[in-house]
Each structure stands twice: as C-alpha cells, then as structure tokens.
C-alpha cells in the first residue's frame, strides 16, 4: 500500500483578511489568492476556516475529476442564505438538482439555442429601437437599465413565451438586486445562525415575497393550462419527469422558475455594464471592435449568420468575463477525506473556489488588472490550463446557460454598436461591489450617437 505524503495547509491570518473584507471585499479576496501563491491555504475567519483553492490543477480536481466528493453545501458559505430564495432545484445538489438538470438541459443545448438566435436577435433589435429618441435628443441613458430592458424583453419572449410580462420581469430584477445586497452580511459572517437577526433580513423577506407574488400565480396558471407542446421553461418544468417517473411539485417548479429567471437575465445585465467604460478607456480595443462589426454586420440587422465571424467580439466578452465572472464564488463541501496538492482535506471541510480570485492572480495571468482581449486569441487559449478561466464554473455544475450568454451578449453588443457610438458621462471604471453576484459600484451612463448611414 502506497503512503501519500501530506502537509498542512498554510494559513492567511484573520488580521490579514478581515479589515480588507470589510473595506473592499473584492480586492481583499484577490490579495488572499496572491498570498497563497497558488498553494492551498486556510482562511482564518475566526471559528470558520475554509480552504482556499486557486490553482487550475486543484480546481480541476474539485470541480470535475472528483465533483461527486465536493458538493454544494446546503448550509454552506454562500448557498445557505440564498437557499431561502431558490430552494431545492437546479441551483442545489443531489436528487433535486439531478431531476431539474435532466428536465431543463434540453432547453439549453447548443443546437437548440442556435435555433433560437434569430428570434432573440429580433427581440433585442426591437428593444434597442427604443433608444432612438434619447440618441437623437442627446439624453444620457443608464446602461444597466437599458440592458435590463433589452434582456428581459428577449428572454421573456423566447424562453418564457411571454407568460411573464416584461414589467413584472423588471420588478423581479429589482427584487433580486435587493436580495443580492441583503444577503452579504450573512455571506461575510457565515457562522451566524439563520435564527439570529442580521442587517438585510427584512429587505430579503420583502423581496422574496414580491417575487412569489409575481411568479406563483403564473406557475399555477401554467400547470392548469399547460400546452403539451409548449417549449417554454415553465411548461417544460411541469411536463418533465423525475428519475423515478414522477413530476415536480409546485414548490420545485416555483424554485426552478425563480432560478431560471435569475440566471437567464441578471448575469448578462451585470457583466455587460462594465463593457462600456472599458471600451471608453481603451480606444484601440473599441476601434478593433467597431471595425469588425462594420466588416461583418455593416448596416444589416444582426442575425445568426453573423455571429461566427465576430471573433474579436467573443474575445472582448471572454476578457470581460475574466474580470467580472458570472459566478464569483463556488463553495464546496468535502464529503470524504481527500488529498489535493499534497494537502489533506478532511471530510466535512468547506472549500472556497472563486473565479474572481484565480482570474486576477499574477501566478496565472500577465498583468491581470489590464483589460486585454488578446489574451483570448485561440493559440493562447489552447496553451492555457482549462481552469485558469472558468467564469461559468466547471464539471457537472457548469452553468447550463453558458452558450445562451455568449449568443445573447454578442447580439446585444453587436446590435448596439452597429447602430451607435457612445460617450461616457463619467469615464472611470466602476469598482466591484461583492454581493450574491458581482455588481458595479456606480451607475454607467452614456450618451448615444447614431452611426452615420445606419437607420436607428
């Protein structure tokens, strides 16, 4: 029998972690990664001492090779406060996740999403039509709100068959934004029991109630009138079968509907908000993007046949996702003891996996704070470890909406920039507010100007 030599993980002391977490959580987390040098370390957060996993080889073991041993913890660092919103389903683990994933996966295959591209393109185009008036008048627009309107209009039409109205979807977005902030005290103090009052609890309860008030009547109405051929998300959930041949309960359909509204909308909205200031501060990158759009799209409406040729646009999106990943934190719980990188991981240990950290570490990226889409030239991507860049997670829990994000985001960027040029009201790049999902610290306002020769 071979004896595996192990060593104790290093430690990042509480005095090095806590002040930064309170002042600037995003920067403090990246600094923890830098201190680790890519080795596995323990974060000393008082009574809570999770392992920090940052190296691509270690991440591959946790997220893919031994994914069955590293599960989403029902009472874990991030999931425990959010479970009160999403419940058991596509965002949990175990049997509930298996059933939901099996039912929903067919809606998000690359082939099916590719077949929906032109429907998405038309919906996005019609929503962007509404920017013609502020562009003519020179009135600044809030890009966060613009993107929310565009995304909600497209997703509610194509994936929810207009069963959820755009105004209701916008109200749900606002409630989810409130929830993202309200759970931060519990994420930063993960050892606090749920029964103990915390700042943000009242905001959280009100926002969840609003979401239920808006969605539950729709969920129930679809159950009573569901078209057997309906391919929208809610009809699919009601029609789906679990592994034992049963149907999802109303609560499970509600949980997955809430989760899918969130994952198909707010992630795209948040990530794209940072694009405009980065383009403003990097005119050479903006020029290359404009030139590609002029060459590929010209004055035509953006459609599916254009997307394959928008290679630099894809590189820009990949670099945006490096700096502002869709999921910034993926906590895991070790079911059984394991050894990673020579460090013993006892059963029951919490592991912190964070694309935000790994994507900004100098051990794995040259000048990581610089916005540089050329990092994602194909030859560089092929030579890079897979888990150096994992904005959608990895393994069996990789986000099923990844392909949708790239198509949707490309359509939005291409449609906007083939029609308009823009100027920022404030050219600075917003800082990162760490919430349940990453958020820009400030609003991003721009003034749009129609491109000469293109009808707005």
C-alpha positions, 0 to 999 in steps of 0.5 A: 500500500502506497503512503501519500505524503501530506502537509498542512495547509498554510494559513492567511491570518484573520488580521490579514483578511478581515479589515480588507473584507470589510473595506473592499471585499473584492480586492481583499479576496484577490490579495488572499489568492496572491498570498497563497501563491497558488498553494492551498491555504486556510482562511482564518475567519475566526471559528470558520476556516475554509480552504482556499483553492486557486490553482487550475490543477486543484480546481480541476480536481474539485470541480470535475475529476472528483465533483461527486466528493465536493458538493454544494453545501446546503448550509454552506458559505454562500448557498445557505442564505440564498437557499431561502430564495431558490430552494431545492432545484437546479441551483442545489445538489443531489436528487433535486438538482439531478431531476431539474438538470435532466428536465431543463438541459434540453432547453439549453443545448447548443443546437437548440439555442442556435435555433433560437438566435434569430428570434432573440436577435429580433427581440433585442433589435426591437428593444434597442429601437427604443433608444432612438429618441434619447440618441437623437435628443442627446439624453444620457441613458443608464446602461444597466437599465437599458440592458435590463430592458433589452434582456428581459424583453428577449428572454421573456419572449423566447424562453418564457413565451411571454407568460411573464410580462416584461414589467413584472420581469423588471420588478423581479430584477429589482427584487433580486438586486435587493436580495443580492445586497441583503444577503452579504452580511450573512455571506461575510459572517457565515457562522451566524445562525439563520435564527439570529437577526442580521442587517438585510433580513427584512429587505430579503423577506420583502423581496422574496415575497414580491417575487412569489407574488409575481411568479406563483400565480403564473406557475399555477396558471401554467400547470392548469393550462399547460400546452403539451407542446409548449417549449417554454421553461415553465411548461417544460418544468411541469411536463418533465419527469423525475428519475423515478417517473414522477413530476415536480411539485409546485414548490420545485417548479416555483424554485426552478422558475425563480432560478431560471429567471435569475440566471437567464437575465441578471448575469448578462445585465451585470457583466455587460455594464462594465463593457462600456467604460472599458471600451471608453478607456481603451480606444484601440480595443473599441476601434478593433471592435467597431471595425469588425462589426462594420466588416461583418454586420455593416448596416444589416440587422444582426442575425445568426449568420453573423455571429461566427465571424465576430471573433474579436467580439467573443474575445472582448466578452471572454476578457470581460468575463475574466474580470467580472465572472458570472459566478464569483464564488463556488463553495464546496463541501468535502464529503470524504477525506481527500488529498489535493496538492499534497494537502489533506482535506478532511471530510466535512471541510468547506472549500472556497473556489472563486473565479474572481480570485484565480482570474486576477492572480499574477501566478496565472495571468500577465498583468491581470488588472489590464483589460486585454482581449488578446489574451483570448486569441485561440493559440493562447487559449489552447496553451492555457490550463482549462481552469485558469478561466472558468467564469461559468464554473466547471464539471457537472455544475457548469452553468447550463446557460453558458452558450445562451450568454455568449449568443445573447451578449454578442447580439446585444453588443453587436446590435448596439454598436452597429447602430451607435457610438457612445460617450461616457458621462463619467469615464472611470471604471466602476469598482466591484461591489461583492454581493450574491453576484458581482455588481458595479459600484456606480451607475454607467451612463452614456450618451448615444450617437447614431452611426452615420448611414445606419437607420436607428 
